[in-house]
Amino acid sequence: MIPLFSDLSDEEKRIVDVLHSVDGWPIDFGKDAEFLRRMAEIYPELDLYEEAVAFATWMGEHSQKKSIKHRARFRNWLKKADEIRRERNGRRPGRNSSHRDPETEGHGEAVELRRDW
């Protein structure tokens, strides 16, 4: 039996919704369900939802000059995220955050609170 959207867990639905928002992602609930379950087994320390959001944001900002295999690219994204997490030796972010560190990776800036207002 091919899984339908209604057959997915709530967490899988959230992730699938994000991934399907990526331009060109081939929508196939059966493949996506199996793919996400395998990724959760391979990368149990990663928050797949947060990584999907970061991936979708990155993909939205970068135009694709050639056709790509979206699931393979997302798997590579997760592989890199896990490598970064391991390199940080226990300094991994909380469950609800991405592996990326905006201040040290050039995606944000430190903010000082002004108390004299």
PyMOL commands that set and color helices and strands:
alter all, ss='L'
color gray80, all
select helices_A, chain A and resi 5-7+10-20+29-42+48-61+70-87
alter helices_A, ss='H'
color red, helices_A
deselect
rebuild
show_as cartoon
